[in-house]
Amino acid sequence: MSEVQLYTRADVAARTGRDNGPIWIIYKDAVYDITTYIGEHPGGDVILEEAGRDSTKAFDEVGHTSDSRVILSKYKIGEIVEEERVYDANGKKKKRVVAAQPEGGSRSCMSIISCGLLA
C-alpha cells in the first residue's frame, strides 16, 4: 500500500488551471486533481469557481448525489497536512478551541472578589 501524499492549502491554491495548469480542489481535507474532469462535469465550467479552493461547502450545498462522491473519489491525489485539517476522521468539522487570553494587570481572583466587598 502506498503512502498518502500530503499537501498544504497553499499547494492547492496554486493549482487553479491558469496557463493550462492543473486544477485541484479540496473536499473534506482530501485533495482532488479534477483537471481531466472539467469537460465531463454536468454543471459545466461552474466547477472552475472552486479551483484551488476548499470546495466542501459549495459541493454539499449543490446537493450532489452519492454517485457524485464516487466520481470525485476517482480523482483523489492526496490529503491536507494534519496541521491544516478542518475535518476529523469521521468527516465532521472540527471544533476550534481558542485559548483565553489573561486579563491585563496582576489582579488575582481573590483581589477581584475582595475589591467588591471592600467598597
C-alpha positions in Angstrom: 0.0 0.0 0.0 1.4 3.4 -1.0 1.8 6.3 1.4 -0.8 9.1 1.2 0.6 12.2 -0.5 0.2 15.3 1.8 -0.4 18.8 0.5 -0.8 22.2 2.1 -3.6 24.5 1.3 -1.1 26.8 -0.4 -0.2 23.8 -2.7 -3.8 23.5 -3.7 -4.3 27.3 -4.1 -1.5 27.3 -6.7 -3.5 24.9 -8.9 -6.2 27.0 -10.4 -5.9 26.0 -14.1 -4.1 29.2 -15.0 -1.8 28.9 -18.0 -3.3 25.4 -18.8 -2.0 24.2 -15.4 -3.7 21.6 -13.2 -7.0 22.2 -11.4 -7.1 21.0 -7.8 -9.9 21.3 -5.2 -10.3 20.2 -1.6 -13.2 18.3 -0.3 -13.3 17.5 3.5 -9.5 17.7 3.7 -8.8 15.4 0.7 -7.1 16.8 -2.4 -8.5 16.1 -5.9 -7.0 16.8 -9.3 -10.1 17.5 -11.4 -8.2 18.8 -14.5 -9.4 16.0 -16.8 -12.9 16.0 -15.4 -13.8 19.6 -16.3 -15.2 18.6 -19.7 -17.3 15.9 -18.3 -18.8 17.9 -15.4 -22.6 18.0 -15.9 -22.7 21.5 -14.4 -20.2 22.8 -17.0 -17.4 25.2 -16.1 -19.1 26.4 -12.9 -16.7 23.9 -11.2 -13.9 26.3 -12.1 -15.2 28.8 -9.5 -13.8 26.4 -6.8 -10.4 25.8 -8.5 -7.6 26.0 -5.9 -10.0 26.2 -3.0 -11.8 24.2 -0.4 -15.0 23.4 -2.2 -16.6 21.4 0.6 -19.4 23.9 1.3 -20.1 24.5 -2.4 -20.1 20.8 -3.2 -22.5 20.0 -0.3 -24.8 23.0 -0.9 -25.4 22.0 -4.6 -26.8 18.6 -3.3 -24.5 16.2 -5.1 -25.6 12.6 -5.1 -23.7 9.6 -3.8 -22.8 8.9 -7.4 -21.0 12.3 -7.5 -18.9 11.3 -4.5 -17.9 8.1 -6.2 -16.9 10.0 -9.3 -15.0 12.5 -7.1 -13.1 9.7 -5.3 -11.5 8.7 -8.7 -9.7 12.0 -8.8 -8.2 11.9 -5.2 -4.5 12.5 -5.2 -3.8 13.1 -1.5 -4.8 14.9 1.7 -4.2 18.1 3.5 -1.4 18.1 6.1 -2.5 17.4 9.6 -1.9 20.9 11.0 -4.2 22.5 8.3 -7.1 20.0 8.5 -10.6 21.2 9.2 -12.4 17.9 9.5 -12.0 14.9 11.8 -11.6 11.3 10.7 -15.5 11.0 10.5 -15.8 13.9 8.1 -17.2 16.2 10.8 -16.0 19.7 11.1 -13.5 20.1 14.0 -14.4 22.4 16.8 -12.0 25.3 17.1 -10.6 25.8 20.6 -9.5 29.3 21.3 -7.2 29.9 24.2 -8.5 32.6 26.6 -6.1 35.5 27.0 -5.3 36.6 30.5 -6.6 39.9 31.6 -4.0 42.7 31.9 -2.7 43.6 35.3 -1.9 41.5 38.3 -5.3 41.1 39.8 -5.9 37.6 41.1 -9.3 36.0 41.7 -9.1 36.9 45.3 -8.4 40.6 44.7 -11.3 40.8 42.2 -13.6 39.2 44.8 -12.4 41.3 47.8 -12.4 44.5 45.8 -16.2 44.3 45.5 -16.5 43.6 49.2 -14.4 46.4 50.4 -16.1 49.2 48.5 
